[in-house]
Amino acid sequence: MFENVLYEKREAIAVITINRPSVRNALNAQTVRELGSAFEQAKADSGVRAIILTGAGEKAFVAGADINELSVQSPVSGKEYALSGQSVFDSIENLGKPVIAAVNGFALGGGCELAMACTFRIASENAVLGQPEVKLGIIPGYGGSQRLPRLVGKGRAMQILLTGEMVPAADAFRIGLVNQVVPQSELLAAAEGVARKIIANAPIAVKFVIEAVNKGLEMTQAEGQFLEATLFGLCCATEDMKEGTRAFLEKRAAGFQGK
């Protein structure tokens, strides 16, 4: 279905792989569009409960934007270019299903921004993240200047954004940019293991947790707590809530149906 993206379904897990290893999986406009379509497919498939996003090969998750495309942008087309990518990345962040970035190798520029749009990140030991746009005379365009401070704090984000320096996996873990670091050979297995732990839980509750966190971060605490209470109340109307509480009382595993 796609030229630059691979889509594989492993039971309830969709694995989406950016497949341009000859250019270290650099993002061009077509690849961004295909990513949007692949995630829409995963969202629409009720059998998909979690998504793993990674890059082909061991050298790069996504090494950045396609410089050939980037170098010819005008003020008007450049803004449209950024907004188009932001729209796709926003849809990934708010998919309603957990998206785990399995970061293998370089995740720079648009690649770091793509990883940050995911629900959380697991990195291989050889992973390197960063926002080197200032070295090209530009700034991040796919949300990096907004998501990075929210993940690691303003001071650390400013240092990464203004120096353009790369952040090795161990340092990325230390500052909270990635959640876990594992050997390269164990990366996909680790991501799948976490995905299966999430899949064991109630699908609607998982969706509402993502919504409560994502939307709540943009609100005051009082507004966020009101949203939380509203979503909590909606959970109380689900069959999954009845099944989950009943299973707990009966000391058995719950059989959630997403209803």
Secondary structure, 3 states (H helix, E strand, C coil): CCCCEEEEEECCEEEEEECCHHHCCCECHHHHHHHHHHHHHHHHCCCCCEEEEEECCCCEEECCECHHHHCCCCHHHHHHHHHHHHHHHHHHHCCCCCEEEEECCEEECHHHHHHHHCCEEEEECCCEEECCHHHHCCCCCCCHHHHHHHHHCHHHHHHHHHHCCCEEHHHHHHCCCCCEEECHHHHHHHHHHHHHHHHCCCHHHHHHHHHHHHHHCCCCHHHHHHHHHHHHHHHCCCHHHHHHHHHHHCCCCCCCCCC
